[in-house]
Amino acid sequence: MSSPIKEVLQTLSRHADVVEEALTGIISSEGGTPGNAIGALRQASALRPAGDEGYRLHPRLREYLHDHLQLYPAYQELAEIGSRISQVRALWNEIEFLRAAGDHETVSNLLESLYTSVYDIADNMDRNMLMLQTLMSTRFGNVRSLEAKKGQNSFYQGQAATLSGDLGRLSLVCETIEREASTRGMEELARFLRRSLLARIMPWQQGLSELQTEIRKELFRTREVEHNLKLLARLDMLLHQQPAWRGFDADLSADIPAFLLATSLPAFAPHVEPLESDRAMVQEMEGLARSLPPKRVPAPDTEPPKRYSLVVDPPRVPEVPPAAKALERLARDVRAAPDGLSLIAWRDADEDAQTMSKDVWLVFAVMGLRSRKLTVELLHNAPLDGERFAHTFRDAWAHTTGVKAAESLVTA
């Protein structure tokens, strides 16, 4: 038993001549088309009513045949993708709701519908880009006047702007669904969106932007041609209204500028063609070559010129800051003092150490002496009221003999 799809295709095959006729215009039984063919195609939904007696081809079948033949009318609309983008968003919301409810069978059916919508969007975009590129290659043909061409360019400019907005919305929706699908563990759907749409949106946008630029250029050129045609029409009207007018006459009675006069060309200087095969010319060239003076050979240089010279910078002596000098002297004094010394008292007697404030010097000297393996003991202040331990110090005692410094040895 044959399926309905096979029956429809067989009907189209039997009445292919009627389908071809309906592709170019409206058909009717009064126009010579067999009534049985019209009835069969009407039953297969291949024809739609057009008026009282006529019939036209199904618009989707017409689009398919135009795509196959790459024939586009003057005002062929681009395939719309906005409704399918909304459908994809709605399907994903329903999939999330039913997946949380545990209805896996319905989720599977909705996923198939989502895949189909994504395929339809990709097919429509490919068709739109092919149609725009074809129209651009033919400079938007199928028009017979300048006004029609200008209107056609404006029409496709609006169509391209609408499609550009839909592409921006498609990018946002696909990125959102891909991110949410990856978060919920639906990696197959996320990979499908990345492969089918997300990886192709950028080339579509770039191609559409280039086509919009070309359409704007066409509109500009059309306005220029329109302006030139207006000027030409005015000149034509002037010539028709003044048939005796001979044009603009130049007064040659005055002195003519020198640059307008024809000047004599310089005398021709004949030269010998090196590729001349005539024997007389070859002998003449040989005589000219023998009469040339010998080529000068430059004398070889005994010493090759120096291509570079070595420049040695004088050694740079690093500048030692005053604090470092003071720290070196302090370390020597600590090693020489048997009982040690106070860092604050030593600072008051040294000019380099006085370049730093007391608190900064105290921390700097303690860290420097300890790095040199010298013993430094901090002289802490008394604890504050209500505290048990002291957190600050007012001086430090540095020594090498291991003698325990008492706070009584150094006054505050």
matplotlib code that plots the C-alpha trace (Angstrom):
import matplotlib.pyplot as plt

x = [0.0, 1.5, 1.9, 0.3, 3.7, 4.3, 0.8, 1.5, 4.9, 3.3, 0.6, 3.2, 5.2, 2.1, 1.2, 4.7, 3.8, 0.9, 3.2, 5.7, 2.9, 1.6, 5.1, 5.0, 1.4, -2.2, -3.8, -7.4, -9.5, -10.7, -7.0, -6.5, -5.3, -7.0, -9.6, -8.6, -5.0, -6.2, -8.4, -5.7, -3.2, -5.9, -6.5, -2.7, -2.7, -0.3, -2.6, -4.4, -7.4, -6.6, -9.8, -13.0, -11.7, -7.9, -5.4, -1.8, 1.0, 1.5, 3.8, 6.1, 6.3, 7.1, 9.9, 11.4, 11.4, 12.9, 15.6, 16.3, 16.4, 18.0, 15.3, 14.3, 11.5, 12.3, 10.8, 11.4, 11.2, 13.9, 13.0, 11.8, 13.6, 12.1, 9.1, 11.4, 13.7, 10.7, 9.7, 13.2, 13.0, 9.5, 10.5, 13.5, 11.4, 8.9, 11.8, 13.2, 9.7, 8.9, 12.4, 12.1, 8.7, 10.2, 8.1, 11.0, 8.9, 7.5, 10.9, 12.3, 9.5, 10.1, 13.9, 13.1, 11.0, 13.8, 16.3, 13.9, 13.5, 17.3, 17.7, 15.0, 16.8, 20.1, 18.5, 16.6, 19.8, 21.7, 18.9, 18.8, 22.6, 22.5, 19.7, 21.3, 24.6, 22.9, 20.9, 24.1, 26.0, 23.2, 22.9, 19.3, 17.8, 14.2, 13.4, 12.8, 13.1, 15.3, 12.5, 11.8, 15.5, 15.6, 12.5, 14.0, 17.2, 15.3, 13.1, 16.2, 17.8, 14.8, 14.8, 18.5, 18.1, 15.3, 17.4, 20.3, 18.2, 16.9, 20.5, 21.4, 18.4, 19.3, 22.8, 21.5, 18.9, 21.4, 24.1, 21.6, 20.2, 23.8, 25.0, 21.9, 22.1, 25.7, 24.9, 22.1, 24.2, 22.6, 25.9, 24.5, 22.1, 24.9, 27.2, 24.4, 23.7, 27.4, 27.9, 24.7, 24.2, 26.7, 29.7, 27.9, 26.3, 29.5, 30.0, 26.3, 26.6, 29.8, 28.3, 25.1, 27.0, 29.0, 25.8, 24.2, 27.2, 26.9, 23.2, 24.0, 26.5, 23.9, 21.4, 24.1, 24.9, 21.2, 20.8, 23.8, 22.4, 19.0, 20.6, 22.5, 19.4, 17.6, 20.3, 20.4, 16.6, 16.7, 19.4, 17.3, 14.3, 16.4, 17.6, 14.0, 12.7, 15.6, 16.2, 18.2, 20.6, 24.1, 25.5, 28.1, 30.4, 33.9, 35.3, 38.5, 39.2, 41.1, 44.5, 44.4, 46.4, 49.6, 48.7, 45.7, 47.9, 49.4, 53.1, 55.7, 56.9, 60.6, 62.7, 62.9, 66.2, 66.7, 68.3, 69.6, 67.3, 69.4, 67.3, 67.6, 68.4, 69.4, 73.1, 73.8, 72.4, 74.3, 77.6, 76.7, 76.1, 79.4, 81.3, 79.6, 80.6, 84.2, 84.3, 83.3, 86.1, 87.3, 85.5, 87.3, 88.2, 88.4, 91.7, 91.3, 91.6, 94.5, 92.5, 88.8, 86.9, 85.9, 82.2, 82.0, 84.0, 84.0, 82.9, 83.7, 81.7, 83.7, 82.9, 80.1, 80.7, 77.5, 76.5, 76.1, 73.2, 74.0, 71.9, 73.9, 77.2, 75.8, 74.7, 78.3, 79.8, 77.2, 78.1, 81.8, 81.1, 78.9, 81.6, 84.2, 82.0, 82.4, 79.1, 77.1, 75.6, 72.2, 71.0, 69.2, 72.3, 74.6, 72.2, 72.4, 76.2, 76.2, 75.3, 74.4, 72.1, 70.4, 69.2, 66.5, 63.9, 64.3, 61.5, 62.6, 66.2, 65.5, 63.6, 66.2, 69.2, 67.5, 66.9, 70.3, 72.2, 70.2, 71.0, 74.7, 74.2, 74.4, 72.3, 69.7, 67.4, 64.4, 63.7, 60.0, 57.8, 55.5, 52.2, 49.2, 46.5, 44.5, 47.0, 49.3, 51.9, 53.8, 53.4, 55.9, 59.6, 61.6, 65.2, 67.3, 70.6, 73.0, 76.0, 78.1, 79.2, 75.8, 75.5, 71.9, 70.9, 68.9, 66.6, 68.4, 71.5, 69.8, 67.8, 64.7]
y = [0.0, 3.3, 6.1, 9.6, 11.1, 8.8, 9.6, 13.4, 13.0, 10.8, 13.4, 16.1, 13.9, 13.2, 16.8, 18.4, 20.5, 22.1, 22.8, 24.5, 26.6, 27.6, 28.6, 31.5, 32.7, 32.0, 29.0, 28.2, 25.7, 28.5, 29.2, 25.8, 23.9, 20.4, 20.4, 16.9, 18.0, 21.1, 18.8, 16.3, 19.1, 20.7, 17.5, 17.2, 20.8, 21.9, 24.6, 27.4, 29.5, 32.8, 34.7, 33.0, 30.8, 30.8, 28.9, 29.6, 27.3, 26.6, 29.3, 26.8, 24.7, 27.9, 28.8, 25.3, 25.5, 29.0, 27.8, 24.9, 27.1, 30.0, 32.3, 35.2, 37.7, 41.4, 41.7, 38.2, 38.3, 36.8, 33.6, 34.7, 33.3, 35.4, 33.1, 30.1, 31.8, 32.4, 28.8, 27.5, 29.7, 28.4, 24.8, 25.1, 26.6, 23.7, 21.2, 22.6, 22.5, 18.9, 17.6, 18.8, 17.0, 13.8, 13.5, 12.1, 10.9, 14.4, 15.9, 13.6, 14.7, 18.4, 17.9, 16.5, 19.6, 21.9, 20.1, 20.5, 24.2, 24.7, 22.9, 25.1, 28.3, 27.2, 26.3, 29.6, 31.5, 29.7, 30.3, 34.0, 34.5, 32.6, 34.7, 38.0, 37.1, 36.1, 39.3, 41.3, 39.5, 40.5, 44.0, 43.3, 42.5, 41.9, 45.7, 47.9, 51.4, 53.5, 54.1, 50.3, 49.7, 52.3, 50.8, 47.3, 48.4, 50.1, 46.9, 44.7, 47.2, 46.9, 43.1, 42.9, 45.2, 43.0, 39.9, 41.5, 42.1, 38.5, 37.3, 39.3, 37.8, 34.4, 34.7, 35.7, 32.9, 30.2, 31.3, 31.2, 27.8, 26.4, 27.6, 26.3, 23.0, 22.6, 23.4, 20.9, 18.1, 18.1, 18.1, 16.6, 19.6, 22.1, 20.6, 20.5, 24.3, 25.1, 23.2, 24.1, 27.8, 29.4, 28.6, 30.0, 33.2, 35.2, 34.4, 35.1, 38.5, 39.4, 38.4, 40.3, 43.4, 43.3, 42.9, 45.9, 48.0, 47.0, 47.9, 51.3, 51.8, 50.8, 53.3, 56.0, 55.2, 55.1, 58.6, 59.8, 58.2, 59.8, 63.2, 62.9, 61.7, 64.8, 67.1, 65.2, 65.5, 69.3, 69.6, 67.5, 69.7, 72.8, 71.4, 70.6, 74.0, 75.8, 73.8, 76.7, 76.9, 75.7, 75.3, 77.3, 79.3, 80.2, 83.7, 83.0, 86.6, 87.1, 85.7, 81.9, 80.6, 78.9, 75.7, 75.2, 75.4, 72.3, 72.1, 70.3, 67.0, 66.5, 64.9, 61.2, 59.7, 56.3, 53.6, 50.1, 47.3, 44.6, 41.8, 42.9, 39.8, 41.7, 41.1, 44.8, 45.8, 43.1, 44.3, 47.9, 46.9, 45.0, 48.1, 50.2, 47.7, 47.7, 51.5, 51.7, 52.5, 49.6, 49.1, 50.4, 47.7, 49.1, 48.4, 45.9, 47.4, 46.0, 46.3, 45.6, 48.5, 48.2, 47.4, 48.1, 49.4, 48.1, 50.6, 49.7, 51.6, 52.6, 50.6, 52.0, 52.4, 51.8, 54.6, 53.4, 55.2, 56.8, 54.4, 51.4, 53.1, 53.8, 50.1, 48.9, 51.2, 50.1, 46.4, 47.1, 49.1, 46.3, 43.7, 46.0, 46.8, 44.1, 44.9, 46.0, 49.3, 51.1, 51.7, 54.9, 56.3, 55.3, 57.0, 60.3, 60.3, 59.4, 61.8, 59.1, 57.4, 60.7, 60.9, 58.4, 59.0, 57.2, 54.7, 53.8, 53.6, 51.3, 48.8, 49.1, 48.5, 45.6, 43.7, 44.5, 43.4, 40.2, 39.4, 39.6, 37.0, 39.6, 39.5, 42.3, 42.5, 44.8, 47.1, 47.0, 49.7, 49.1, 47.5, 49.8, 50.0, 46.8, 44.9, 42.2, 42.2, 45.1, 45.6, 48.4, 49.0, 52.2, 51.0, 47.9, 46.6, 44.9, 42.8, 39.8, 38.6, 37.0, 39.3, 39.8, 43.4, 44.9, 47.7, 49.6, 49.8, 52.0, 54.9, 55.8]
z = [0.0, -1.1, 1.4, 1.0, 0.4, -2.6, -4.0, -3.8, -5.6, -8.3, -8.9, -9.2, -11.6, -13.8, -14.1, -14.2, -17.2, -15.3, -12.3, -14.6, -16.1, -12.7, -11.6, -14.1, -13.5, -12.7, -14.6, -15.2, -17.2, -19.5, -20.3, -21.8, -18.7, -18.4, -15.7, -14.5, -13.9, -11.9, -9.8, -9.1, -8.1, -6.0, -4.1, -3.5, -2.1, -4.8, -6.1, -4.3, -5.4, -7.1, -7.7, -8.9, -11.7, -11.5, -9.4, -8.3, -7.2, -3.5, -2.2, -0.4, -3.6, -5.5, -3.1, -3.4, -7.3, -7.1, -4.8, -7.1, -10.2, -8.3, -9.8, -7.5, -8.2, -7.9, -4.4, -3.0, 0.8, 2.9, 4.9, 8.3, 11.4, 14.2, 14.9, 15.0, 17.5, 19.8, 19.2, 20.3, 23.4, 24.3, 23.7, 26.0, 28.8, 28.5, 28.4, 31.7, 33.3, 32.2, 32.9, 36.5, 36.7, 35.4, 32.2, 30.1, 27.1, 26.5, 27.0, 24.3, 21.8, 22.6, 22.0, 18.6, 17.8, 19.1, 16.8, 13.8, 14.6, 14.8, 11.4, 9.9, 11.2, 9.7, 6.3, 6.2, 6.9, 4.2, 1.8, 2.7, 2.3, -1.1, -2.3, -1.3, -2.8, -6.0, -6.2, -5.5, -8.3, -10.7, -9.2, -8.2, -11.6, -12.7, -12.8, -15.8, -14.4, -12.2, -9.7, -9.5, -8.9, -6.1, -4.5, -4.7, -3.1, -0.2, 0.1, 0.6, 2.9, 5.2, 4.9, 5.7, 8.7, 10.1, 9.5, 11.3, 14.4, 14.3, 14.2, 17.3, 19.1, 17.9, 19.3, 22.8, 22.9, 21.7, 24.1, 27.0, 26.1, 25.5, 28.9, 30.8, 29.0, 29.9, 33.5, 33.7, 32.1, 28.7, 26.8, 23.6, 23.2, 24.0, 21.4, 18.9, 19.4, 19.2, 16.0, 14.2, 15.1, 17.5, 15.2, 12.2, 13.6, 13.3, 9.5, 8.9, 10.6, 8.8, 5.4, 6.1, 7.1, 3.9, 1.9, 3.7, 2.8, -0.8, -0.8, 0.7, -2.1, -4.7, -3.2, -3.4, -7.0, -7.9, -6.5, -8.5, -11.7, -11.0, -10.6, -13.8, -15.6, -14.4, -15.8, -19.1, -19.3, -18.8, -21.5, -23.8, -23.1, -23.8, -27.2, -28.2, -27.2, -29.0, -32.3, -33.9, -31.0, -32.1, -28.6, -26.8, -29.1, -28.0, -28.9, -30.8, -31.6, -28.3, -27.7, -27.3, -24.3, -25.2, -23.5, -25.9, -29.0, -30.5, -29.9, -32.0, -30.8, -30.0, -32.7, -32.7, -31.4, -33.1, -31.0, -31.6, -30.6, -28.8, -30.0, -33.7, -35.9, -39.0, -40.0, -40.7, -37.3, -35.5, -37.1, -36.2, -32.6, -32.5, -33.7, -31.1, -28.4, -29.5, -29.5, -25.9, -23.3, -21.2, -17.9, -14.9, -12.4, -8.8, -7.0, -4.2, -0.7, 1.4, 4.6, 4.7, 6.1, 9.7, 10.0, 13.7, 16.6, 20.1, 22.7, 26.3, 28.9, 32.0, 35.1, 37.1, 40.8, 42.6, 44.9, 48.5, 50.3, 53.7, 55.6, 54.3, 55.3, 58.7, 59.1, 58.2, 60.8, 63.4, 62.8, 63.3, 66.5, 67.8, 67.2, 68.9, 72.0, 74.6, 76.4, 73.4, 72.6, 72.2, 68.7, 69.5, 71.3, 68.4, 65.9, 67.8, 67.3, 63.5, 60.7, 58.1, 60.6, 61.3, 57.7, 58.8, 61.5, 64.9, 64.4, 60.8, 61.8, 64.7, 62.5, 59.7, 62.2, 64.0, 60.7, 59.3, 62.4, 62.8, 59.1, 60.1, 62.9, 65.7, 68.8, 69.1, 72.1, 72.0, 75.0, 75.3, 76.7, 79.7, 78.9, 78.6, 81.3, 81.3, 79.1, 80.2, 77.4, 75.9, 72.1, 71.5, 72.0, 72.4, 71.8, 71.1, 72.6, 70.2, 71.3, 70.6, 74.0, 74.9, 77.9, 78.9, 78.6, 81.4, 80.8, 83.5, 81.3, 78.8, 79.8, 78.0]

ax = plt.figure().add_subplot(projection="3d")
ax.plot(x, y, z, "-o")
ax.set_aspect("equal")
plt.show()
